[in-house]
Amino acid sequence: MSPSERIVLVTGANKGLGREVARQLASRGSFVYLGSRDLARGRESADDLRRIGLAVSEIALDVTDDGSVARAAERIAAERGRLDVLVNNAGIHIGAPALEIDVADMRATYETNVFGLVRVTRAMLPLLRVSASPRIVNVASTTASHARTSDPTSMFAREDRSLAYASSKAAVTMLTVQYAGAFRRRPDDAHILVNAVTPGYVSTDLNGNTGHRTVEEGSRVVVAMATLDDGGPSGGFFEEAGPVPW
Ligand code: NAP
């Protein structure tokens, strides 16, 4: 391992945006752990990336499972001793109509999109702290923007199946603000930059491949926030074009 090599963990990296973020970061010289709740699927994606010469490794990681997350952190600690970049990408969308969605669906959505992010962040924090320039990127969604979703003319206001998903992603942006504040208040953690991003409407399994952007396009803002220089923003919410209105 070269001293300048960045060690990256991407959750939910066996397909979709996570896999492409892993590819783009590995292409820039990082060593990337591809988190996957199904290790066989993770291995297939990692094999594809290794075949094109990239330094990646699949790692079992179910963000809803304390034991799985703890084991992933132990393995990274044993193999690398630190983590430079955490991309909290794993997410689900349960698309029941707003007036029909029940608590079980809400709980399942929050278990992955919200509590999973907290579980992974907390477990990886000791490894991030020892990095010289740690970065955390939380993959939210444009639906998390109160400004855009509350505009009755926006496409997000017309979407009837986003109650669980959009509210969980709004929690992700607020978690990002809260973590950034907590890092800023502790001198030992002030070097950790954490930001939320939205990739736009990207064609993946999450939306039945109906998105109008490619995973290559959607991943760019994630990569930009994962590779921020020291002194960059923290606690922000960004899309490729710039800050997203809260
Ligand atoms: P995707 O293709 O469905 O990928 C989702 C990934 O998350 C998969 O690897 C999935 O693994 C993983 N995952 C789900 N539950 C998990 C768990 N409990 N533990 C670990 N991994 C888990 O969807 P995507 O569009 O790439 O989504 C990636 C992120 O982007 C999500 O946070 C999503 O909300 C966000 N996003 C997407 C869009 C879009 O238009 N596509 C827009 C805004 C934000 P399995 O293969 O095992 O299910």
Residues whose N, C-alpha, C, O or C-beta is under 5 A from the ligand:
A	BS01	NAP	G12 A13 N14 K15 G16 L17 G18 R37 D38 L61 D62 V63 T64 N89 A90 G91 T112 V139 A140 S141 T142 P199 G200 Y201 V202 T204 D205 L206 G211
